[in-house]
Amino acid sequence: MTEVIEEHAGMTRVSAYHEVQEVLRSSGFWPSMFVRVSGPLLEGTLMTLSVEEHLKRRRTEVVMFSRAQLMEYELRTVVPALRERLDAAFAGPDALPRVDIMHVMRDALLRVTAKIVGIDHLFGPADVDELRDLAEHFGEGSSAEWAIHDREAVVAAAVAAKDRFGERFFEPARRRRAALLAAAARGEIADAEVPNDLITLLLRNYGDWEPEKLLREVVFYVTASANTTTHLAPHVLQEVLRHFARNPGDRAKAGDLSFLQRAVSEGLRLHPTVPALLRLALEDVTLPGGRAFAAGEQLLLDLNAANRDERVFGPTAGEFDPYRPLPPRTTAYGLAFGDGAHTCLGRQVAVGAGNGSVERDDVPAGVLTRLLQEVLRYAPALDPADPPIFRDNTATMRFARFPVVLHGRPSASGRSGGRCPVHV
């Protein structure tokens, strides 16, 4: 759907998988997408930096994603939050409750977001509601490149939300962590008592930054970990429900983490967060495959086309197939997380390795994999009388609503005994 944005018409489109990959791996291009329209919100954040500066900051922040913390995000944050919301749906009068799965997933992901960035005082539903509203504005502002109209107004609203977030959530958290770091430096508390979250890491490593720069980096992570993932999740769920309808024998794999991880990756391949990435050529560049670009040339890297390249993913590249054979060194999610130095740092959080290698429940599988596994335990089904609806104000394929009917509730032990099968 990238053709609906007039400004993209004059860009050089790159749609072959390996050419897109070569551009992403080259230091001759600068990631320009988040500063063209969304600069007032995100300029100076991780994904807008040149390669050398990006790698330096990435090394600082990657320590948030240790195996122990990934498990914390998955099993002790997102799963309990999701169960709480889905169980609550059965407290109403309807025998088969209906929920908008986007709202349910977003609330669970907000808990993960709070852990990652360091927002540790969400006292009740009002706090969660406000954080959700602010995160939605961030998401709109960060993807304003794909807004069909009123892009400046969208970004302005996101900047206002940033300021409110700074006052309401970021500044209190920053003060608490600055005090903890000072106490640790004086030897009053052990260093292990200081949390290992984004705000703390930024204060440790970039204590001389202006508060606004710190705030923007935190806003970027809130956008990536809450809003972006929320828009991906229903696409994956829809693909899996359709797959089960076509392949009833696979319904028994609704709890199989290995199968679900491959299913999530396949869903992300077909439904990347944005239809394209933008790159600006910093110099004359000739790719290893031979294609040449001139300094100053603006590239549109068509992820939808690249991730459906039949030369890489076979003649059924446009179809959902969690068993898809892949060429060597090709990721199951394609280029959904980018590639090269600017590969999305949150890949491990979202999908773990993404290749279906999960053999035990006590290894990171990705919050999207856990979300899918947990939702399927409630036997969700699309409602023919109330189907999902896409938004009409963006060139990205994002749902406005994704209502489902829950046909079963797991037993307290977590087993699925007695519940209905997964429906579509």
DRENDO-1510 file (C-alpha; in Angstrom, 1 decimal, always signed):
<recs>
REC; n; res; u; v; w
REC; 1; MET; +0.0; +0.0; +0.0 .
REC; 2; THR; +3.0; +2.3; -0.2 .
REC; 3; GLU; +1.8; +3.9; -3.4 .
REC; 4; VAL; -0.8; +6.0; -1.6 .
REC; 5; ILE; +1.9; +8.3; -0.2 .
REC; 6; GLU; +2.7; +10.8; -2.9 .
REC; 7; GLU; +6.1; +11.7; -1.4 .
REC; 8; HIS; +7.3; +8.2; -2.0 .
REC; 9; ALA; +6.7; +8.3; -5.7 .
REC; 10; GLY; +10.1; +10.0; -6.4 .
REC; 11; MET; +12.1; +7.6; -4.3 .
REC; 12; THR; +14.1; +4.7; -5.7 .
REC; 13; ARG; +12.2; +1.5; -4.8 .
REC; 14; VAL; +14.2; -1.6; -3.9 .
REC; 15; SER; +12.1; -4.7; -3.7 .
REC; 16; ALA; +14.3; -7.7; -4.2 .
REC; 17; TYR; +15.1; -9.5; -0.9 .
REC; 18; HIS; +18.9; -9.7; -1.3 .
REC; 19; GLU; +19.2; -6.1; -2.6 .
REC; 20; VAL; +17.2; -4.8; +0.4 .
REC; 21; GLN; +19.4; -6.9; +2.7 .
REC; 22; GLU; +22.6; -5.5; +1.1 .
REC; 23; VAL; +21.4; -1.9; +1.6 .
REC; 24; LEU; +20.5; -2.6; +5.2 .
REC; 25; ARG; +24.0; -4.1; +5.8 .
REC; 26; SER; +25.8; -1.2; +4.1 .
REC; 27; SER; +27.3; +1.7; +6.1 .
REC; 28; GLY; +26.8; +3.9; +3.0 .
REC; 29; PHE; +23.1; +4.6; +3.9 .
REC; 30; TRP; +21.5; +6.5; +6.7 .
REC; 31; PRO; +18.1; +5.4; +8.2 .
REC; 32; SER; +16.0; +8.5; +7.4 .
REC; 33; MET; +12.4; +7.3; +8.1 .
REC; 34; PHE; +12.1; +8.5; +11.7 .
REC; 35; VAL; +13.3; +12.0; +11.0 .
REC; 36; ARG; +11.6; +12.9; +7.8 .
REC; 37; VAL; +8.2; +13.5; +9.4 .
REC; 38; SER; +8.6; +12.1; +13.0 .
REC; 39; GLY; +11.7; +14.1; +13.8 .
REC; 40; PRO; +10.1; +16.3; +16.4 .
REC; 41; LEU; +9.3; +13.1; +18.4 .
REC; 42; LEU; +12.2; +10.8; +17.6 .
REC; 43; GLU; +15.2; +12.6; +16.2 .
REC; 44; GLY; +18.4; +11.6; +18.0 .
REC; 45; THR; +17.0; +8.2; +19.2 .
REC; 46; LEU; +18.6; +4.8; +18.5 .
REC; 47; MET; +17.1; +4.1; +15.1 .
REC; 48; THR; +18.0; +7.5; +13.7 .
REC; 49; LEU; +21.8; +7.3; +14.3 .
REC; 50; SER; +24.7; +6.7; +11.9 .
REC; 51; VAL; +26.3; +3.3; +12.1 .
REC; 52; GLU; +29.2; +4.1; +14.5 .
REC; 53; GLU; +27.1; +6.1; +17.0 .
REC; 54; HIS; +24.3; +3.5; +16.7 .
REC; 55; LEU; +26.6; +0.6; +17.6 .
REC; 56; LYS; +27.9; +2.5; +20.6 .
REC; 57; ARG; +24.5; +3.2; +22.0 .
REC; 58; ARG; +23.2; -0.3; +21.1 .
REC; 59; ARG; +26.0; -1.9; +23.1 .
REC; 60; THR; +24.9; +0.2; +26.1 .
REC; 61; GLU; +21.2; -0.8; +25.8 .
REC; 62; VAL; +21.5; -4.5; +24.8 .
REC; 63; VAL; +22.3; -5.5; +28.4 .
REC; 64; MET; +18.5; -5.0; +29.1 .
REC; 65; PHE; +17.9; -8.2; +27.1 .
REC; 66; SER; +19.8; -10.9; +29.0 .
REC; 67; ARG; +18.2; -14.3; +29.2 .
REC; 68; ALA; +17.1; -13.7; +32.7 .
REC; 69; GLN; +15.3; -10.5; +31.8 .
REC; 70; LEU; +13.7; -12.0; +28.7 .
REC; 71; MET; +12.2; -14.7; +30.9 .
REC; 72; GLU; +11.0; -12.0; +33.3 .
REC; 73; TYR; +9.3; -10.2; +30.5 .
REC; 74; GLU; +7.7; -13.3; +29.1 .
REC; 75; LEU; +6.7; -15.5; +32.1 .
REC; 76; ARG; +6.4; -13.1; +35.0 .
REC; 77; THR; +5.0; -10.0; +33.2 .
REC; 78; VAL; +3.1; -10.6; +30.0 .
REC; 79; VAL; +1.6; -14.0; +30.7 .
REC; 80; PRO; +0.1; -13.1; +34.1 .
REC; 81; ALA; -1.2; -9.8; +32.7 .
REC; 82; LEU; -2.8; -11.5; +29.8 .
REC; 83; ARG; -4.4; -14.2; +31.9 .
REC; 84; GLU; -5.9; -11.5; +34.2 .
REC; 85; ARG; -7.6; -9.7; +31.4 .
REC; 86; LEU; -8.9; -12.8; +29.6 .
REC; 87; ASP; -10.1; -14.4; +32.9 .
REC; 88; ALA; -11.9; -11.2; +33.7 .
REC; 89; ALA; -13.9; -11.5; +30.4 .
REC; 90; PHE; -15.6; -14.6; +31.8 .
REC; 91; ALA; -16.8; -12.6; +34.9 .
REC; 92; GLY; -19.5; -11.0; +32.7 .
REC; 93; PRO; -23.0; -12.3; +31.9 .
REC; 94; ASP; -22.1; -13.8; +28.5 .
REC; 95; ALA; -21.4; -17.5; +28.3 .
REC; 96; LEU; -19.1; -16.9; +25.4 .
REC; 97; PRO; -17.4; -13.5; +26.1 .
REC; 98; ARG; -16.3; -11.2; +23.4 .
REC; 99; VAL; -13.2; -9.1; +23.6 .
REC; 100; ASP; -11.1; -6.8; +21.4 .
REC; 101; ILE; -7.9; -8.8; +21.4 .
REC; 102; MET; -5.9; -5.7; +20.5 .
REC; 103; HIS; -6.9; -4.0; +23.8 .
REC; 104; VAL; -6.2; -7.1; +25.8 .
REC; 105; MET; -2.7; -7.6; +24.2 .
REC; 106; ARG; -1.8; -3.9; +24.4 .
REC; 107; ASP; -2.5; -3.9; +28.2 .
REC; 108; ALA; -0.3; -6.9; +28.7 .
REC; 109; LEU; +2.5; -5.4; +26.5 .
REC; 110; LEU; +2.3; -2.2; +28.5 .
REC; 111; ARG; +3.5; -4.1; +31.5 .
REC; 112; VAL; +6.5; -5.4; +29.6 .
REC; 113; THR; +7.2; -1.9; +28.4 .
REC; 114; ALA; +7.1; -0.5; +31.9 .
REC; 115; LYS; +9.7; -3.1; +32.9 .
REC; 116; ILE; +11.9; -2.4; +30.0 .
REC; 117; VAL; +12.1; +1.4; +30.3 .
REC; 118; GLY; +11.7; +1.7; +34.1 .
REC; 119; ILE; +8.2; +2.9; +34.8 .
REC; 120; ASP; +7.7; +1.0; +38.0 .
REC; 121; HIS; +4.7; +2.7; +39.7 .
REC; 122; LEU; +1.5; +1.9; +37.8 .
REC; 123; PHE; -0.9; +2.0; +40.7 .
REC; 124; GLY; -4.1; +1.1; +39.1 .
REC; 125; PRO; -6.3; +1.1; +36.0 .
REC; 126; ALA; -6.2; +4.9; +35.6 .
REC; 127; ASP; -2.4; +4.8; +35.3 .
REC; 128; VAL; -2.5; +2.0; +32.8 .
REC; 129; ASP; -5.2; +3.8; +30.8 .
REC; 130; GLU; -3.2; +7.0; +30.7 .
REC; 131; LEU; +0.0; +5.2; +29.7 .
REC; 132; ARG; -1.9; +3.3; +27.0 .
REC; 133; ASP; -3.3; +6.6; +25.6 .
REC; 134; LEU; +0.2; +8.2; +25.5 .
REC; 135; ALA; +1.8; +5.1; +23.9 .
REC; 136; GLU; -0.9; +5.2; +21.2 .
REC; 137; HIS; +0.0; +8.8; +20.4 .
REC; 138; PHE; +3.7; +7.8; +20.3 .
REC; 139; GLY; +2.9; +5.0; +17.9 .
REC; 140; GLU; +0.9; +7.4; +15.6 .
REC; 141; GLY; +3.7; +10.0; +15.7 .
REC; 142; SER; +6.5; +7.5; +15.0 .
REC; 143; SER; +4.6; +6.1; +12.0 .
REC; 144; ALA; +3.4; +9.4; +10.7 .
REC; 145; GLU; +5.4; +8.8; +7.5 .
REC; 146; TRP; +2.5; +6.5; +6.5 .
REC; 147; ALA; -0.4; +8.7; +7.6 .
REC; 148; ILE; -2.7; +9.4; +4.7 .
REC; 149; HIS; -3.5; +12.9; +5.9 .
REC; 150; ASP; -2.9; +15.4; +8.7 .
REC; 151; ARG; +0.6; +14.2; +9.4 .
REC; 152; GLU; +1.8; +17.4; +11.0 .
REC; 153; ALA; -1.2; +17.3; +13.4 .
REC; 154; VAL; -0.5; +13.6; +14.3 .
REC; 155; VAL; +3.1; +14.4; +15.1 .
REC; 156; ALA; +2.1; +17.5; +17.1 .
REC; 157; ALA; -0.3; +15.4; +19.2 .
REC; 158; ALA; +2.5; +12.9; +19.8 .
REC; 159; VAL; +4.9; +15.6; +20.9 .
REC; 160; ALA; +2.3; +16.8; +23.4 .
REC; 161; ALA; +1.9; +13.2; +24.6 .
REC; 162; LYS; +5.7; +13.1; +25.0 .
REC; 163; ASP; +5.7; +16.1; +27.2 .
REC; 164; ARG; +2.8; +14.7; +29.3 .
REC; 165; PHE; +4.6; +11.3; +29.6 .
REC; 166; GLY; +7.8; +13.2; +30.7 .
REC; 167; GLU; +5.9; +14.9; +33.5 .
REC; 168; ARG; +3.7; +12.0; +34.5 .
REC; 169; PHE; +5.9; +8.9; +34.2 .
REC; 170; PHE; +9.4; +9.6; +33.1 .
REC; 171; GLU; +10.6; +12.4; +35.4 .
REC; 172; PRO; +9.5; +10.6; +38.6 .
REC; 173; ALA; +11.2; +7.4; +37.4 .
REC; 174; ARG; +14.4; +9.4; +36.5 .
REC; 175; ARG; +14.6; +11.0; +39.9 .
REC; 176; ARG; +14.1; +7.6; +41.7 .
REC; 177; ARG; +16.9; +6.0; +39.6 .
REC; 178; ALA; +19.3; +8.9; +40.0 .
REC; 179; ALA; +18.8; +8.6; +43.7 .
REC; 180; LEU; +19.5; +4.9; +43.7 .
REC; 181; LEU; +22.6; +5.3; +41.6 .
REC; 182; ALA; +23.9; +8.0; +43.9 .
REC; 183; ALA; +23.2; +5.7; +46.9 .
REC; 184; ALA; +25.0; +2.9; +45.3 .
REC; 185; ALA; +28.0; +5.1; +44.5 .
REC; 186; ARG; +28.2; +6.1; +48.2 .
REC; 187; GLY; +28.1; +2.4; +49.2 .
REC; 188; GLU; +24.7; +2.8; +51.0 .
REC; 189; ILE; +23.1; +0.0; +48.8 .
REC; 190; ALA; +24.5; -2.8; +46.7 .
REC; 191; ASP; +24.8; -2.2; +43.0 .
REC; 192; ALA; +22.6; -5.2; +42.4 .
REC; 193; GLU; +19.7; -3.3; +44.1 .
REC; 194; VAL; +19.7; -0.8; +41.2 .
REC; 195; PRO; +17.3; -1.9; +38.5 .
REC; 196; ASN; +18.6; -2.9; +35.0 .
REC; 197; ASP; +16.2; -0.9; +32.9 .
REC; 198; LEU; +16.5; +1.7; +30.2 .
REC; 199; ILE; +16.4; +4.8; +32.3 .
REC; 200; THR; +19.0; +3.5; +34.7 .
REC; 201; LEU; +21.3; +2.5; +31.8 .
REC; 202; LEU; +21.0; +5.9; +30.2 .
REC; 203; LEU; +21.8; +7.6; +33.5 .
REC; 204; ARG; +24.8; +5.4; +34.0 .
REC; 205; ASN; +26.2; +5.9; +30.6 .
REC; 206; TYR; +24.9; +9.3; +29.5 .
REC; 207; GLY; +24.4; +11.2; +32.7 .
REC; 208; ASP; +25.4; +14.4; +30.9 .
REC; 209; TRP; +22.5; +14.2; +28.4 .
REC; 210; GLU; +19.8; +16.9; +28.6 .
REC; 211; PRO; +16.5; +15.4; +30.1 .
REC; 212; GLU; +14.8; +15.9; +26.7 .
REC; 213; LYS; +17.3; +13.6; +25.0 .
REC; 214; LEU; +16.8; +11.0; +27.6 .
REC; 215; LEU; +13.1; +11.3; +27.3 .
REC; 216; ARG; +13.1; +10.9; +23.6 .
REC; 217; GLU; +15.1; +7.6; +23.9 .
REC; 218; VAL; +12.6; +6.3; +26.4 .
REC; 219; VAL; +9.6; +7.3; +24.2 .
REC; 220; PHE; +11.2; +5.4; +21.3 .
REC; 221; TYR; +11.3; +2.2; +23.4 .
REC; 222; VAL; +7.7; +2.7; +24.6 .
REC; 223; THR; +6.7; +2.9; +20.9 .
REC; 224; ALA; +8.6; -0.1; +19.8 .
REC; 225; SER; +7.8; -2.4; +22.7 .
REC; 226; ALA; +4.1; -1.5; +23.3 .
REC; 227; ASN; +2.5; +0.1; +20.3 .
REC; 228; THR; +4.3; -1.6; +17.4 .
REC; 229; THR; +4.0; -5.1; +18.9 .
REC; 230; THR; +0.3; -4.6; +19.5 .
REC; 231; HIS; -0.3; -4.0; +15.8 .
REC; 232; LEU; +1.7; -7.1; +14.9 .
REC; 233; ALA; -0.1; -9.5; +17.2 .
REC; 234; PRO; -3.6; -9.6; +15.7 .
REC; 235; HIS; -2.1; -10.3; +12.2 .
REC; 236; VAL; -0.3; -13.3; +13.6 .
REC; 237; LEU; -3.4; -14.5; +15.4 .
REC; 238; GLN; -5.5; -14.3; +12.3 .
REC; 239; GLU; -3.0; -16.2; +10.2 .
REC; 240; VAL; -2.8; -19.0; +12.8 .
REC; 241; LEU; -6.5; -19.3; +13.1 .
REC; 242; ARG; -6.8; -19.5; +9.3 .
REC; 243; HIS; -4.0; -22.1; +9.3 .
REC; 244; PHE; -5.9; -24.3; +11.9 .
REC; 245; ALA; -9.0; -24.1; +9.8 .
REC; 246; ARG; -7.1; -25.3; +6.7 .
REC; 247; ASN; -5.1; -27.9; +8.8 .
REC; 248; PRO; -7.2; -29.2; +11.6 .
REC; 249; GLY; -4.5; -31.6; +12.7 .
REC; 250; ASP; -2.3; -28.7; +13.7 .
REC; 251; ARG; -4.8; -27.5; +16.3 .
REC; 252; ALA; -3.1; -29.9; +18.8 .
REC; 253; LYS; +0.0; -27.6; +18.4 .
REC; 254; ALA; -1.7; -24.6; +19.9 .
REC; 255; GLY; +0.5; -25.0; +23.0 .
REC; 256; ASP; +3.7; -26.0; +21.2 .
REC; 257; LEU; +6.2; -23.2; +21.6 .
REC; 258; SER; +8.4; -24.4; +18.8 .
REC; 259; PHE; +5.5; -24.4; +16.3 .
REC; 260; LEU; +4.1; -21.1; +17.6 .
REC; 261; GLN; +7.5; -19.4; +17.4 .
REC; 262; ARG; +7.8; -20.4; +13.7 .
REC; 263; ALA; +4.2; -19.3; +13.2 .
REC; 264; VAL; +4.9; -15.9; +14.7 .
REC; 265; SER; +8.0; -15.5; +12.5 .
REC; 266; GLU; +6.0; -16.4; +9.4 .
REC; 267; GLY; +3.3; -14.0; +10.4 .
REC; 268; LEU; +5.8; -11.2; +10.8 .
REC; 269; ARG; +7.4; -12.0; +7.4 .
REC; 270; LEU; +4.0; -11.4; +5.8 .
REC; 271; HIS; +3.0; -8.5; +7.9 .
REC; 272; PRO; +6.0; -6.3; +8.8 .
REC; 273; THR; +5.4; -3.3; +11.1 .
REC; 274; VAL; +5.7; -0.9; +8.2 .
REC; 275; PRO; +5.4; -1.5; +4.5 .
REC; 276; ALA; +8.9; -0.1; +3.8 .
REC; 277; LEU; +12.0; +1.3; +5.4 .
REC; 278; LEU; +13.7; +4.5; +4.1 .
REC; 279; ARG; +17.4; +5.0; +3.6 .
REC; 280; LEU; +19.4; +8.0; +2.3 .
REC; 281; ALA; +22.6; +7.3; +0.4 .
REC; 282; LEU; +25.4; +9.1; +2.1 .
REC; 283; GLU; +27.8; +8.5; -0.8 .
REC; 284; ASP; +27.9; +6.8; -4.1 .
REC; 285; VAL; +27.3; +3.1; -3.3 .
REC; 286; THR; +27.5; -0.1; -5.4 .
REC; 287; LEU; +26.0; -3.1; -3.7 .
REC; 288; PRO; +27.8; -6.5; -3.8 .
REC; 289; GLY; +25.1; -7.7; -6.2 .
REC; 290; GLY; +26.0; -4.8; -8.6 .
REC; 291; ARG; +23.2; -2.3; -8.2 .
REC; 292; ALA; +24.5; +1.3; -7.8 .
REC; 293; PHE; +23.1; +4.3; -6.0 .
REC; 294; ALA; +24.2; +8.0; -6.1 .
REC; 295; ALA; +24.9; +10.1; -3.0 .
REC; 296; GLY; +21.8; +11.8; -1.9 .
REC; 297; GLU; +19.5; +9.2; -3.4 .
REC; 298; GLN; +16.4; +8.4; -1.2 .
REC; 299; LEU; +15.6; +4.7; -1.2 .
REC; 300; LEU; +12.3; +3.1; -0.3 .
REC; 301; LEU; +13.0; -0.5; +0.8 .
REC; 302; ASP; +9.8; -2.4; +0.1 .
REC; 303; LEU; +9.5; -4.9; +2.9 .
REC; 304; ASN; +6.2; -6.3; +1.7 .
REC; 305; ALA; +7.7; -7.2; -1.6 .
REC; 306; ALA; +11.1; -8.3; -0.3 .
REC; 307; ASN; +9.5; -10.7; +2.3 .
REC; 308; ARG; +7.5; -12.2; -0.5 .
REC; 309; ASP; +10.4; -12.7; -2.9 .
REC; 310; GLU; +9.8; -16.1; -4.5 .
REC; 311; ARG; +13.5; -16.4; -5.3 .
REC; 312; VAL; +14.1; -16.7; -1.5 .
REC; 313; PHE; +10.8; -18.0; +0.0 .
REC; 314; GLY; +9.6; -20.2; -2.9 .
REC; 315; PRO; +6.6; -20.1; -5.2 .
REC; 316; THR; +4.2; -19.9; -2.2 .
REC; 317; ALA; +6.0; -16.9; -0.7 .
REC; 318; GLY; +2.7; -14.9; -0.4 .
REC; 319; GLU; +1.1; -17.6; +1.7 .
REC; 320; PHE; +1.3; -18.4; +5.4 .
REC; 321; ASP; +3.3; -21.6; +6.0 .
REC; 322; PRO; +4.9; -22.2; +9.4 .
REC; 323; TYR; +6.8; -25.2; +8.0 .
REC; 324; ARG; +8.3; -23.2; +5.1 .
REC; 325; PRO; +11.8; -24.4; +4.2 .
REC; 326; LEU; +14.4; -21.6; +4.2 .
REC; 327; PRO; +17.6; -21.1; +2.4 .
REC; 328; PRO; +20.8; -21.1; +4.6 .
REC; 329; ARG; +21.2; -18.0; +6.8 .
REC; 330; THR; +17.7; -16.8; +6.0 .
REC; 331; THR; +15.6; -15.8; +9.0 .
REC; 332; ALA; +12.1; -17.1; +9.3 .
REC; 333; TYR; +10.7; -13.6; +9.8 .
REC; 334; GLY; +12.5; -12.3; +6.7 .
REC; 335; LEU; +13.4; -8.6; +7.0 .
REC; 336; ALA; +10.6; -7.7; +9.4 .
REC; 337; PHE; +13.2; -6.6; +12.0 .
REC; 338; GLY; +15.5; -5.0; +9.4 .
REC; 339; ASP; +19.1; -6.3; +9.0 .
REC; 340; GLY; +22.7; -5.2; +9.6 .
REC; 341; ALA; +23.7; -2.7; +12.3 .
REC; 342; HIS; +20.2; -1.4; +12.6 .
REC; 343; THR; +18.5; -4.7; +13.2 .
REC; 344; CYS; +15.7; -4.0; +15.7 .
REC; 345; LEU; +17.1; -4.4; +19.2 .
REC; 346; GLY; +13.7; -5.7; +20.3 .
REC; 347; ARG; +13.8; -8.8; +18.1 .
REC; 348; GLN; +14.7; -11.1; +21.0 .
REC; 349; VAL; +11.9; -9.6; +23.1 .
REC; 350; ALA; +9.3; -10.1; +20.4 .
REC; 351; VAL; +10.2; -13.6; +19.0 .
REC; 352; GLY; +13.4; -14.9; +20.6 .
REC; 353; ALA; +15.5; -16.7; +18.0 .
REC; 354; GLY; +12.4; -16.9; +15.9 .
REC; 355; ASN; +13.3; -20.2; +14.2 .
REC; 356; GLY; +11.3; -22.7; +16.2 .
REC; 357; SER; +14.2; -24.0; +18.2 .
REC; 358; VAL; +12.4; -23.7; +21.6 .
REC; 359; GLU; +12.4; -27.1; +23.2 .
REC; 360; ARG; +11.6; -26.2; +26.8 .
REC; 361; ASP; +9.3; -23.8; +28.5 .
REC; 362; ASP; +12.2; -22.2; +30.5 .
REC; 363; VAL; +14.0; -20.6; +27.6 .
REC; 364; PRO; +13.1; -17.3; +25.9 .
REC; 365; ALA; +10.5; -17.8; +23.2 .
REC; 366; GLY; +9.5; -14.1; +22.7 .
REC; 367; VAL; +6.6; -12.2; +24.1 .
REC; 368; LEU; +4.6; -12.5; +20.8 .
REC; 369; THR; +5.0; -16.3; +21.0 .
REC; 370; ARG; +3.8; -16.3; +24.7 .
REC; 371; LEU; +0.9; -14.0; +23.8 .
REC; 372; LEU; -0.2; -16.3; +21.0 .
REC; 373; GLN; +0.2; -19.4; +23.2 .
REC; 374; GLU; -1.8; -17.8; +26.0 .
REC; 375; VAL; -4.6; -16.4; +23.8 .
REC; 376; LEU; -5.1; -19.8; +22.1 .
REC; 377; ARG; -5.7; -21.4; +25.5 .
REC; 378; TYR; -9.0; -19.5; +25.5 .
REC; 379; ALA; -10.1; -21.0; +22.1 .
REC; 380; PRO; -10.6; -17.7; +20.3 .
REC; 381; ALA; -12.8; -17.4; +17.2 .
REC; 382; LEU; -13.5; -14.6; +14.8 .
REC; 383; ASP; -17.1; -13.5; +14.9 .
REC; 384; PRO; -18.6; -13.5; +11.4 .
REC; 385; ALA; -21.2; -10.9; +12.5 .
REC; 386; ASP; -18.4; -8.6; +13.8 .
REC; 387; PRO; -15.3; -9.1; +11.7 .
REC; 388; PRO; -11.9; -7.3; +12.3 .
REC; 389; ILE; -11.7; -3.8; +10.7 .
REC; 390; PHE; -8.7; -2.2; +9.2 .
REC; 391; ARG; -7.9; +1.5; +9.7 .
REC; 392; ASP; -8.4; +3.8; +6.8 .
REC; 393; ASN; -6.1; +6.6; +7.8 .
REC; 394; THR; -2.7; +4.9; +7.3 .
REC; 395; ALA; -0.9; +3.1; +4.5 .
REC; 396; THR; +0.1; +0.5; +6.9 .
REC; 397; MET; -2.1; -2.6; +7.3 .
REC; 398; ARG; -3.2; -2.0; +10.9 .
REC; 399; PHE; -6.4; -3.1; +12.5 .
REC; 400; ALA; -8.8; -0.6; +14.1 .
REC; 401; ARG; -10.6; -3.4; +15.9 .
REC; 402; PHE; -10.0; -7.2; +16.2 .
REC; 403; PRO; -13.0; -8.7; +18.2 .
REC; 404; VAL; -12.9; -12.3; +19.0 .
REC; 405; VAL; -15.2; -14.7; +20.9 .
REC; 406; LEU; -13.6; -16.8; +23.6 .
REC; 407; HIS; -15.0; -20.4; +23.5 .
REC; 408; GLY; -13.1; -21.8; +26.4 .
REC; 409; ARG; -11.4; -21.0; +29.7 .
REC; 410; PRO; -8.4; -23.1; +30.8 .
REC; 411; SER; -8.5; -24.9; +34.1 .
REC; 412; ALA; -6.8; -23.3; +37.1 .
REC; 413; SER; -3.9; -25.7; +36.6 .
REC; 414; GLY; -3.2; -24.2; +33.2 .
REC; 415; ARG; -4.1; -27.3; +31.3 .
REC; 416; SER; -6.5; -27.2; +28.5 .
REC; 417; GLY; -8.6; -30.1; +29.5 .
REC; 418; GLY; -12.3; -29.8; +28.7 .
REC; 419; ARG; -12.1; -26.6; +26.6 .
REC; 420; CYS; -13.3; -26.3; +23.1 .
REC; 421; PRO; -10.9; -26.5; +20.2 .
REC; 422; VAL; -9.6; -23.4; +18.5 .
REC; 423; HIS; -12.2; -21.9; +16.1 .
REC; 424; VAL; -12.2; -19.5; +13.2 .
</recs>
